[in-house]
Structures are given as structure tokens and as C-alpha cells.
Amino acid sequence: MRHVGRTATIAIRQPSMGPTFGIKGGAAGGGYSQVVPMEILNLHLTGDFHAVTAAHNLLSALVDNHLHQGNATGLDLNAITWRRVLDVNDRALRNIVVGLGSRMDGVTRQTGFDITAASEVMAVLALSTSLIELRQRLDRIVVGYTPAGDAVTAKDIGGAGSMAVMLRDAMKPNLMQTYENTPVLVHAGPFGNIAHGNSSVIADMIGIRGGDFLITGAGFGADMGAERFFNIKCRSSGLTPDAAVVVATVRALKAHSGRHRVVAGKPIPEAMLAENPDEVHIGGANLRKQVENIRMHGVTPVVAINAFPGDHESEHQAIRDIAAELGVRVAVCTHFTDGGAGATELAEAVAEAADEPSEFALLYPDDASLRTKIETVGTRVYGADGVDYSPAAARQLDTYERNGFGRLPVCIAKTHLSISSDATLKGAPTGWRLPVREVRASAVQASCTRSAARCRRCRGSAPRRRRSGWTSTTTGRSSACPDTVAR
């Protein structure tokens, strides 16, 4: 943006320690398009992940102590949903039995560990705009259910206050910079295929005041990533996007042709590196669907071709042809090797797209049933013919609506290797059924029980803010709204 005479601020997520030391690597970018110092970013900065881990496990300890002290809330041992977390994946701890030993060592039961980035505490942190709001979200965390199906929360067992204190400093975004001195706010790190996969609302609210544009990312494509950005993060924050960049690579589209088998941690197949624009056109079905997913939310898409040194011009032209067919702007980017100067075409395209009028729309209303919300996302975003619920999932949905969670947005966890739930189905598959096997209630609901953008008592008290690449308009919440927390 600076190369085309604009100013911008970036907001991104923090990386998880497990993937940093594994196949995926860190989250600082690469080459001359990178946040520095890279090693500090990838090794937990000021310790936000450790704070989330500690706060989460404090609640886990309180659950077990609550059972040990007599279980006054009547928690069903077989319906406790709150597990423990670590930030490095340890297979031996995924499923464990606790409470072995003497009576003083607690109640024997089965539980396990998840990765910290998948913690509900991390998701809550990313959507909170103040310590007061964070505390209220922590209060609502469900740790389990009674035999009658009534929810037991962190507030019920007295854990939320201590958790909020432990997260006090973690509420503050980290300020870093790119190689070219663009300010970067790095905050929170919810997993993209399990949680909502977006950096924090509070970082957006700070960054949007720092320049002409705020540019932020959403994990795992325009199916999981952008859909959750729009329907969870925007619903919660009241901020709305002016434009969306869909990043495409020749390699990804060739993979979606279905002609190559790509295995994580192993070299790219030689045949995939050979010049073959026809494969790009076949895999382009995936890009077409991703662009459609952006447009169905009323946002203007721009396609960015992330160029690799081994790409062929004919393959870039194939992506340009697909973009022309769709009527969207497209730019080839060489920012990895050339820094900001290699992305000026993209910057100009994004600025033009953001200037166009748009009508941002959430995919479903708050008052739709949970099944309607799941079916809407499944059929419209993922292209499923319908939804099949396991008996357990059906019972869980009934329990959640009976406990008053029906107004929550939905967050569907699935493979990142396909738009469908089947990793082997490439491109934009149709004629498949979305299987729902398990449903969990989360405390990531907006602090206003209605969407900030849709609550009439909350709407329109703040002026339009500076434009952003993803996020631009703020919708203020009036102090008269009884559902609003102090901010």
C-alpha cells in the first residue's frame, strides 16, 4: 500500500508452537514479505499462548476440584466437556484417565488434552474488546451438563474471575513491523479449522485508526476462513469489510485438479511442477467457488496470484482467464522476492475494489434455529446437498437450544483440504452430504445477544471509520442497550 501512496496497518494471528516446530512452520510470512523479528513472533512473543494455556487449565483444575468437593452443581461425569490444553501436540495425552491414586487425588474419569490454539479461551480472547467483556464471556463457558441436560458454566464453579486476571496482559495486542516498516498488530491465535480462525477484534479496532487501510487475514480459505470472519467476527464486532483478497497459487489449483497426490512433509510431485495450464483450469473450479463465497456476503473479491519461481506464465494467464470469466480483479504478486514493490498491482486493485459500493450481508439471522444455520452454511458455502446428523449431534443440538444457545452463530470444523468434508474430493464437489457428528456450545457469542449490526437499539451511534482491506465500518453500541457490556 505504501508503494501506491496509501498507508496501512496489518492485523494477524499468532502462531501455535506445535505447527511452528512441525511441518507447517511459523506465521511470520517469508522472504521479503515478512514480519520481523521472525524468531520472536514464532516463539510466543510476550507469552499470550502461555497465559491462555494457564487460564484454560485453571478451569480444568477447578472442575476436578469441584467434583472432589462434592459436586454441588450435579455435573454428570459422562457429560463434562471441558478438557485440558497444551501448545505442543502430544499424542499420548489426547485421551487420558485422571484421578488415579488415593481418594485425595480426585475423582477418576476420562478426559484429555487439546492444543491451546483450539481452546475456547483463545476464541473468547480474540472476540473480546475489554477486560469486562472478556470476564463476561468467560462466565458463560460451559464446562459440562447435569444428568437433566442443564448447562454448568465457569461462573457456576467460580472460575471466571481468576481466569480473567491471568489473561489481563494477554488482552494487549503485540506491535511488530514488516521488513518495510509497516506496523503489524499480532494478537490471539484461534485455530482455523476448529475455532473461528481470526486475529483479535481489539487489534482490528486499534489498527483501523492507524491508516487508510486495515488488512487482516482469516484462516483456511473463503469457505471456513472468510465465512467465519463474516458470520462470527463481523457479527460480534459490528465491523464490516470493504473488499476481500482471495489468494491463489498455481500449485494449489493444480492440486485441486485431482491429478496429483500431495503429501504433507514430502516433496511436491515432479509432474505437478511441469507446465500445464489445463490442470489450472480444471482446479479453477475451487477458485470459482471461493469467489462465489465472498460475493454471497456482498463483498467485492480480488484474486491475488501468489507467484512461485517455478510457475509458468501460461499458468498465471490461466488464473487471469478464470478471474476475467468471473468479472473480478486479479493481480500477480511477487512480494516474497520483491517485497512491497512486487504487490503494487494488487494494492491498486484492492484500493479500487474498496472504493466500490457494497452491501455486506450476514448469511443467516441470529434467530434462525441451529439446524437452519448449519444447513445454510453447509449448502451455500460448502455446496452440500444437505446435512446428516448423528443421533448424538441431534441430541446435543436439542440440549443447546433448550439451554438458550440457539442465537449463537455456528462454527463448522472440517478438513482444510477440500471444500467438502471429504479430503479426497477436490475442486468444488457437489452431490455430497455434510455429516454432523458432534456439536459443542461455545462462549464466543457476541456481548450483545443480537448482532451489533442488526440490533436497532445498538445501531449507528458511531461514525464511519477509515477504510480497510477487510474491515471498515464500525457500528457503535448505545449505552441504552441492556445487552451491552462496558467497552
VOTOR-959207 format. One record per residue (C-alpha): x, y, z; residue number from 1; residue in one letter. Coordinates in steps of 0.05 Angstrom, whole numbers. Example, Ala and Ser with C-alpha at 12.3 -4.5 7.8 and 13.67 -1.06 7.14 Angstrom:
<recs>
246; -90; 156; 1; A
273; -21; 143; 2; S
</recs>
This chain:
<recs>
0; 0; 0; 1; M
56; 48; 15; 2; R
84; 37; -55; 3; H
19; 64; -84; 4; V
15; 124; -37; 5; G
-31; 93; 16; 6; R
-20; 77; 89; 7; T
-40; 11; 121; 8; A
-38; -28; 185; 9; T
-37; -104; 188; 10; I
-71; -148; 240; 11; A
-53; -222; 241; 12; I
-56; -283; 288; 13; R
0; -311; 329; 14; Q
27; -380; 310; 15; P
19; -442; 352; 16; S
82; -474; 378; 17; M
65; -544; 353; 18; G
60; -526; 279; 19; P
120; -479; 285; 20; T
164; -539; 303; 21; F
126; -585; 255; 22; G
110; -587; 182; 23; I
72; -522; 176; 24; K
127; -476; 203; 25; G
114; -407; 232; 26; G
67; -349; 216; 27; A
114; -291; 201; 28; A
109; -296; 125; 29; G
170; -307; 83; 30; G
224; -276; 40; 31; G
217; -201; 36; 32; Y
144; -204; 56; 33; S
154; -219; 129; 34; Q
141; -195; 200; 35; V
205; -183; 239; 36; V
237; -206; 283; 37; P
211; -273; 256; 38; M
240; -315; 312; 39; E
206; -274; 366; 40; I
138; -277; 331; 41; L
143; -352; 323; 42; N
165; -365; 395; 43; L
105; -334; 431; 44; H
123; -261; 435; 45; L
101; -237; 504; 46; T
71; -304; 525; 47; G
-2; -298; 505; 48; D
-7; -372; 489; 49; F
22; -390; 556; 50; H
-29; -345; 591; 51; A
-86; -378; 552; 52; V
-59; -447; 570; 53; T
-54; -429; 643; 54; A
-124; -398; 646; 55; A
-155; -457; 610; 56; H
-121; -509; 655; 57; N
-140; -469; 717; 58; L
-213; -480; 699; 59; L
-198; -554; 686; 60; S
-168; -560; 756; 61; A
-228; -524; 786; 62; L
-275; -573; 751; 63; V
-239; -632; 782; 64; D
-235; -598; 850; 65; N
-310; -584; 845; 66; H
-322; -658; 835; 67; L
-275; -676; 892; 68; H
-310; -627; 940; 69; Q
-378; -658; 929; 70; G
-403; -635; 861; 71; N
-454; -584; 885; 72; A
-477; -568; 814; 73; T
-491; -641; 799; 74; G
-444; -647; 739; 75; L
-452; -712; 702; 76; D
-384; -746; 698; 77; L
-400; -770; 628; 78; N
-422; -701; 604; 79; A
-362; -659; 623; 80; I
-340; -621; 560; 81; T
-281; -582; 588; 82; W
-214; -616; 574; 83; R
-142; -591; 583; 84; R
-95; -558; 534; 85; V
-21; -556; 515; 86; L
10; -518; 457; 87; D
52; -576; 431; 88; V
13; -635; 405; 89; N
28; -695; 449; 90; D
-7; -757; 422; 91; R
-1; -794; 488; 92; A
-44; -742; 523; 93; L
-101; -736; 473; 94; R
-143; -784; 514; 95; N
-125; -797; 587; 96; I
-154; -820; 654; 97; V
-147; -773; 713; 98; V
-158; -783; 787; 99; G
-119; -848; 794; 100; L
-89; -860; 862; 101; G
-118; -846; 931; 102; S
-184; -811; 946; 103; R
-145; -746; 955; 104; M
-122; -749; 883; 105; D
-191; -732; 856; 106; G
-248; -767; 820; 107; V
-229; -819; 768; 108; T
-256; -801; 699; 109; R
-235; -799; 626; 110; Q
-213; -733; 595; 111; T
-156; -709; 550; 112; G
-115; -653; 521; 113; F
-127; -608; 461; 114; D
-79; -558; 430; 115; I
-80; -488; 460; 116; T
-100; -454; 394; 117; A
-164; -496; 396; 118; A
-181; -472; 467; 119; S
-247; -436; 475; 120; E
-208; -386; 518; 121; V
-167; -368; 457; 122; M
-230; -358; 415; 123; A
-261; -316; 470; 124; V
-198; -273; 477; 125; L
-199; -258; 402; 126; A
-271; -233; 404; 127; L
-268; -191; 468; 128; S
-258; -116; 467; 129; T
-246; -103; 541; 130; S
-229; -140; 605; 131; L
-301; -131; 627; 132; I
-327; -164; 564; 133; E
-274; -219; 569; 134; L
-297; -233; 640; 135; R
-370; -238; 618; 136; Q
-352; -286; 562; 137; R
-310; -329; 609; 138; L
-370; -332; 656; 139; D
-411; -364; 601; 140; R
-362; -420; 585; 141; I
-398; -487; 591; 142; V
-357; -539; 627; 143; V
-409; -594; 625; 144; G
-481; -615; 637; 145; Y
-523; -645; 692; 146; T
-560; -711; 680; 147; P
-621; -669; 664; 148; A
-583; -633; 609; 149; G
-575; -566; 645; 150; D
-510; -528; 629; 151; A
-458; -517; 683; 152; V
-414; -456; 670; 153; T
-348; -428; 693; 154; A
-388; -377; 733; 155; K
-425; -433; 769; 156; D
-360; -463; 795; 157; I
-326; -396; 809; 158; G
-270; -397; 758; 159; G
-281; -338; 711; 160; A
-252; -283; 755; 161; G
-185; -316; 765; 162; S
-181; -333; 691; 163; M
-193; -260; 672; 164; A
-138; -238; 718; 165; V
-90; -287; 686; 166; M
-108; -260; 617; 167; L
-101; -187; 636; 168; R
-37; -174; 597; 169; D
-56; -223; 542; 170; A
-112; -174; 524; 171; M
-60; -126; 497; 172; K
-41; -135; 423; 173; P
32; -142; 405; 174; N
61; -88; 359; 175; L
113; -110; 308; 176; M
131; -89; 237; 177; Q
145; -115; 168; 178; T
213; -112; 132; 179; Y
188; -46; 103; 180; E
166; -18; 170; 181; N
91; -26; 162; 182; T
60; -33; 232; 183; P
34; -103; 248; 184; V
-13; -119; 306; 185; L
-4; -192; 326; 186; V
-57; -218; 373; 187; H
-91; -284; 391; 188; A
-88; -347; 351; 189; G
-152; -388; 345; 190; P
-144; -450; 301; 191; F
-173; -441; 231; 192; G
-204; -510; 223; 193; N
-232; -515; 294; 194; I
-244; -445; 322; 195; A
-263; -382; 283; 196; H
-191; -374; 258; 197; G
-184; -298; 262; 198; N
-139; -250; 298; 199; S
-170; -206; 351; 200; S
-226; -155; 346; 201; V
-188; -108; 392; 202; I
-128; -108; 344; 203; A
-176; -90; 287; 204; D
-206; -34; 327; 205; M
-137; -5; 342; 206; I
-109; -17; 272; 207; G
-168; 12; 235; 208; I
-149; 80; 264; 209; R
-77; 74; 242; 210; G
-81; 88; 168; 211; G
-121; 87; 104; 212; D
-130; 12; 106; 213; F
-132; -44; 157; 214; L
-113; -110; 126; 215; I
-127; -173; 166; 216; T
-129; -247; 150; 217; G
-177; -305; 161; 218; A
-153; -377; 165; 219; G
-165; -431; 113; 220; F
-196; -402; 51; 221; G
-261; -368; 34; 222; A
-301; -428; 59; 223; D
-280; -437; 131; 224; M
-238; -374; 139; 225; G
-278; -318; 106; 226; A
-345; -349; 125; 227; E
-326; -347; 198; 228; R
-296; -277; 191; 229; F
-362; -252; 163; 230; F
-412; -291; 205; 231; N
-376; -295; 272; 232; I
-324; -240; 276; 233; K
-363; -186; 239; 234; C
-427; -206; 274; 235; R
-392; -198; 341; 236; S
-352; -134; 328; 237; S
-400; -95; 283; 238; G
-343; -81; 235; 239; L
-356; -94; 161; 240; T
-308; -107; 104; 241; P
-299; -65; 41; 242; D
-261; -117; -1; 243; A
-234; -188; 5; 244; A
-170; -216; -25; 245; V
-173; -289; -46; 246; V
-101; -315; -51; 247; V
-90; -368; -105; 248; A
-28; -407; -125; 249; T
-14; -448; -187; 250; V
5; -507; -143; 251; R
-60; -505; -103; 252; A
-103; -503; -165; 253; L
-64; -560; -196; 254; K
-75; -599; -132; 255; A
-150; -586; -139; 256; H
-148; -616; -209; 257; S
-147; -683; -174; 258; G
-88; -708; -217; 259; R
-34; -704; -163; 260; H
-24; -734; -94; 261; R
7; -683; -47; 262; V
32; -710; 20; 263; V
50; -662; 76; 264; A
124; -664; 92; 265; G
143; -696; 25; 266; K
168; -662; -39; 267; P
118; -636; -89; 268; I
108; -688; -145; 269; P
152; -672; -206; 270; E
92; -676; -253; 271; A
58; -621; -214; 272; M
115; -573; -228; 273; L
112; -583; -304; 274; A
77; -530; -346; 275; E
4; -549; -352; 276; N
-47; -492; -355; 277; P
-102; -543; -369; 278; D
-95; -570; -298; 279; E
-100; -499; -271; 280; V
-166; -490; -309; 281; H
-193; -556; -281; 282; I
-172; -538; -209; 283; G
-201; -469; -221; 284; G
-269; -496; -200; 285; A
-244; -487; -129; 286; N
-225; -414; -141; 287; L
-293; -401; -173; 288; R
-328; -427; -111; 289; K
-284; -386; -64; 290; Q
-300; -323; -103; 291; V
-374; -341; -100; 292; E
-369; -349; -25; 293; N
-343; -278; -19; 294; I
-396; -250; -64; 295; R
-454; -283; -28; 296; M
-436; -239; 32; 297; H
-440; -176; -11; 298; G
-365; -163; -10; 299; V
-322; -147; -72; 300; T
-268; -200; -84; 301; P
-198; -191; -112; 302; V
-156; -251; -134; 303; V
-82; -248; -115; 304; A
-37; -297; -153; 305; I
19; -314; -104; 306; N
75; -328; -154; 307; A
127; -382; -144; 308; F
194; -382; -181; 309; P
176; -447; -217; 310; G
109; -422; -243; 311; D
98; -413; -318; 312; H
68; -351; -349; 313; E
15; -393; -384; 314; S
-8; -418; -316; 315; E
-14; -347; -289; 316; H
-53; -330; -351; 317; Q
-100; -388; -337; 318; A
-116; -357; -269; 319; I
-125; -289; -302; 320; R
-173; -320; -352; 321; D
-214; -351; -295; 322; I
-216; -283; -259; 323; A
-238; -249; -324; 324; A
-293; -300; -333; 325; E
-317; -284; -262; 326; L
-311; -209; -272; 327; G
-263; -198; -214; 328; V
-198; -160; -209; 329; R
-134; -202; -209; 330; V
-60; -188; -197; 331; A
4; -228; -199; 332; V
45; -218; -136; 333; C
120; -227; -126; 334; T
123; -199; -56; 335; H
164; -258; -30; 336; F
223; -239; -74; 337; T
209; -165; -86; 338; D
175; -141; -22; 339; G
120; -89; -26; 340; G
142; -68; -96; 341; A
122; -137; -120; 342; G
50; -127; -98; 343; A
33; -58; -123; 344; T
-15; -85; -176; 345; E
-53; -120; -121; 346; L
-52; -58; -77; 347; A
-83; -16; -132; 348; E
-135; -69; -146; 349; A
-155; -73; -72; 350; V
-159; 3; -66; 351; A
-205; 5; -127; 352; E
-248; -52; -101; 353; A
-255; -20; -32; 354; A
-280; 45; -65; 355; D
-338; 8; -98; 356; E
-404; 9; -61; 357; P
-421; -57; -27; 358; S
-478; -87; 13; 359; E
-447; -132; 66; 360; F
-496; -184; 90; 361; A
-492; -239; 142; 362; L
-510; -308; 116; 363; L
-564; -322; 168; 364; Y
-601; -284; 223; 365; P
-589; -294; 297; 366; D
-659; -321; 309; 367; D
-654; -378; 259; 368; A
-650; -447; 290; 369; S
-582; -480; 298; 370; L
-602; -533; 246; 371; R
-622; -478; 197; 372; T
-555; -443; 207; 373; K
-515; -507; 197; 374; I
-555; -525; 135; 375; E
-546; -454; 107; 376; T
-471; -457; 114; 377; V
-467; -529; 90; 378; G
-508; -519; 27; 379; T
-490; -448; 7; 380; R
-416; -444; 27; 381; V
-394; -516; 21; 382; Y
-441; -539; -35; 383; G
-471; -597; 3; 384; A
-538; -626; -18; 385; D
-560; -629; 55; 386; G
-540; -646; 126; 387; V
-540; -713; 162; 388; D
-538; -712; 238; 389; Y
-513; -768; 281; 390; S
-560; -786; 339; 391; P
-511; -755; 388; 392; A
-506; -690; 349; 393; A
-582; -685; 344; 394; A
-588; -693; 419; 395; R
-534; -641; 431; 396; Q
-569; -590; 387; 397; L
-634; -600; 425; 398; D
-596; -592; 491; 399; T
-563; -527; 468; 400; Y
-627; -495; 444; 401; E
-662; -515; 508; 402; R
-605; -481; 547; 403; N
-614; -416; 508; 404; G
-556; -423; 459; 405; F
-599; -421; 396; 406; G
-579; -349; 379; 407; R
-505; -367; 372; 408; L
-471; -367; 304; 409; P
-444; -435; 281; 410; V
-372; -454; 271; 411; C
-363; -517; 229; 412; I
-299; -556; 236; 413; A
-278; -597; 176; 414; K
-218; -614; 133; 415; T
-180; -556; 102; 416; H
-161; -600; 42; 417; L
-229; -595; 8; 418; S
-290; -550; 7; 419; I
-328; -614; 25; 420; S
-319; -655; 89; 421; S
-281; -707; 48; 422; D
-207; -691; 39; 423; A
-204; -732; -25; 424; T
-257; -690; -61; 425; L
-222; -634; -98; 426; K
-245; -574; -137; 427; G
-317; -555; -120; 428; A
-352; -621; -107; 429; P
-428; -626; -107; 430; T
-477; -681; -90; 431; G
-447; -697; -22; 432; W
-478; -695; 47; 433; R
-449; -655; 105; 434; L
-442; -704; 164; 435; P
-450; -672; 233; 436; V
-422; -720; 285; 437; R
-412; -676; 346; 438; E
-434; -606; 368; 439; V
-405; -564; 423; 440; R
-431; -500; 454; 441; A
-381; -443; 459; 442; S
-378; -377; 497; 443; A
-357; -337; 435; 444; V
-426; -306; 427; 445; Q
-428; -230; 418; 446; A
-433; -189; 482; 447; S
-498; -162; 453; 448; C
-546; -220; 447; 449; T
-568; -191; 380; 450; R
-517; -178; 325; 451; S
-488; -108; 335; 452; A
-503; -93; 263; 453; A
-576; -115; 270; 454; R
-596; -92; 339; 455; C
-638; -29; 329; 456; R
-622; -2; 398; 457; R
-547; -11; 384; 458; C
-543; 13; 312; 459; R
-509; 74; 283; 460; G
-481; 112; 342; 461; S
-410; 115; 314; 462; A
-385; 149; 251; 463; P
-356; 113; 191; 464; R
-282; 98; 203; 465; R
-223; 95; 157; 466; R
-229; 44; 101; 467; R
-196; -23; 107; 468; S
-178; -82; 63; 469; G
-222; -128; 104; 470; W
-255; -88; 158; 471; T
-281; -18; 155; 472; S
-346; 6; 184; 473; T
-357; 8; 259; 474; T
-427; 2; 286; 475; T
-429; 32; 356; 476; G
-469; 2; 413; 477; R
-511; 51; 451; 478; S
-504; 53; 526; 479; S
-580; 47; 528; 480; A
-578; -25; 504; 481; C
-587; -72; 564; 482; P
-548; -127; 529; 483; D
-485; -85; 520; 484; T
-425; -91; 565; 485; V
-380; -32; 581; 486; A
-325; -22; 530; 487; R
</recs>
